[in-house]
Amino acid sequence: MKSLAIRLSAKPYIDRQKFPYGFRKSGDFSITEADLLTNYGKTLLGLESGELLPESEDEKHFVEFINGKVEAANNLEKAWAKYVRLARGKKHFYTLHSSASNQSDYDDDFSDDEFDVA
């Protein structure tokens, strides 16, 4: 990977709300992706929110990427896109229990009277 002209964050970026045990231990990111997010995350978040102004071509490209004008061009942008998808996207939850637990509410042919034992 070529060296990126993006500022390192002064402090490590940690998202305790969505990844309470860190990016490395989440199981969602590779070690490289976790390190990139930890080292550059605060800068990327600042660029995304507009708190920081881009100072280099790579930072300008990142802002264009965040705004949907260009595709991800490096591993850092791909890792950020993955982070955003996992942290801010809709979390799918699957269960073995049917959401239609009371069948009579959904089916006109179903009647509780059929199962009454006198």
KOLLUM-782339 format. One record per residue (C-alpha): residue number from 1; x, y, z. Coordinates in nm, 2 decimals, padded with zeros to 4 digits. Layout:
% residues N
  resi      xx      yy      zz
   NUM       X       Y       Z
...
END
This chain:
% residues 118
  resi      xx      yy      zz
     1   00.00   00.00   00.00
     2   00.14   00.34  -00.09
     3   00.18   00.60   00.18
     4  -00.12   00.81   00.22
     5  -00.11   01.19   00.27
     6  -00.38   01.18   00.54
     7  -00.31   01.31   00.88
     8  -00.27   01.06   01.16
     9  -00.52   01.11   01.45
    10  -00.37   01.26   01.76
    11  -00.54   01.00   01.97
    12  -00.66   00.65   01.87
    13  -01.01   00.63   01.74
    14  -01.23   00.40   01.94
    15  -01.61   00.35   01.89
    16  -01.71   00.20   02.22
    17  -02.08   00.21   02.14
    18  -02.07  -00.01   01.83
    19  -01.74  -00.20   01.89
    20  -01.70  -00.21   02.27
    21  -01.40  -00.44   02.26
    22  -01.22  -00.25   01.98
    23  -01.20  -00.30   01.61
    24  -00.95  -00.59   01.63
    25  -01.16  -00.80   01.86
    26  -01.49  -00.73   01.69
    27  -01.43  -01.00   01.43
    28  -01.56  -00.77   01.16
    29  -01.22  -00.62   01.05
    30  -00.89  -00.76   00.95
    31  -00.59  -00.65   01.15
    32  -00.49  -00.40   00.88
    33  -00.84  -00.25   00.86
    34  -00.85  -00.23   01.25
    35  -00.51  -00.05   01.26
    36  -00.61   00.19   00.98
    37  -00.94   00.28   01.16
    38  -00.76   00.32   01.49
    39  -00.48   00.54   01.36
    40  -00.68   00.76   01.11
    41  -01.04   00.74   01.24
    42  -01.06   01.07   01.42
    43  -00.92   01.25   01.12
    44  -01.16   01.07   00.88
    45  -01.45   01.15   01.11
    46  -01.35   01.51   01.12
    47  -01.32   01.53   00.74
    48  -01.66   01.36   00.71
    49  -01.84   01.59   00.95
    50  -01.67   01.90   00.81
    51  -01.49   01.99   01.13
    52  -01.16   01.94   00.95
    53  -01.08   02.09   00.61
    54  -00.88   01.87   00.36
    55  -00.52   01.97   00.34
    56  -00.38   01.71   00.09
    57  -00.50   01.55  -00.23
    58  -00.57   01.22  -00.05
    59  -00.79   01.40   00.20
    60  -00.97   01.58  -00.08
    61  -01.03   01.25  -00.25
    62  -01.16   01.11   00.08
    63  -01.41   01.39   00.11
    64  -01.52   01.33  -00.25
    65  -01.55   00.96  -00.17
    66  -01.77   01.03   00.14
    67  -01.99   01.25  -00.07
    68  -02.03   00.97  -00.33
    69  -01.86   01.15  -00.61
    70  -01.58   00.89  -00.66
    71  -01.51   00.52  -00.57
    72  -01.28   00.41  -00.29
    73  -00.93   00.43  -00.42
    74  -00.73   00.28  -00.13
    75  -00.75   00.05   00.17
    76  -00.82   00.33   00.41
    77  -01.13   00.44   00.22
    78  -01.25   00.08   00.19
    79  -01.20   00.02   00.56
    80  -01.39   00.34   00.64
    81  -01.68   00.24   00.41
    82  -01.69  -00.10   00.58
    83  -01.69   00.07   00.92
    84  -01.97   00.31   00.83
    85  -02.18   00.02   00.69
    86  -02.14  -00.19   01.01
    87  -02.16   00.09   01.26
    88  -02.44   00.30   01.10
    89  -02.62   00.05   00.89
    90  -02.93  -00.14   00.99
    91  -02.85  -00.44   01.20
    92  -03.03  -00.75   01.09
    93  -03.16  -00.98   01.36
    94  -03.28  -01.33   01.29
    95  -03.47  -01.55   01.52
    96  -03.63  -01.90   01.51
    97  -03.95  -01.76   01.65
    98  -04.22  -01.65   01.41
    99  -04.33  -01.29   01.42
   100  -04.68  -01.42   01.35
   101  -04.71  -01.58   01.69
   102  -05.09  -01.55   01.70
   103  -05.20  -01.71   01.37
   104  -05.56  -01.62   01.42
   105  -05.48  -01.25   01.37
   106  -05.34  -01.33   01.02
   107  -05.54  -01.62   00.88
   108  -05.92  -01.61   00.83
   109  -05.93  -01.99   00.81
   110  -05.76  -02.04   01.15
   111  -06.00  -02.06   01.44
   112  -05.92  -02.12   01.81
   113  -06.25  -02.31   01.83
   114  -06.10  -02.60   01.64
   115  -05.86  -02.68   01.92
   116  -06.10  -02.65   02.22
   117  -06.13  -02.98   02.40
   118  -06.45  -03.01   02.60
END
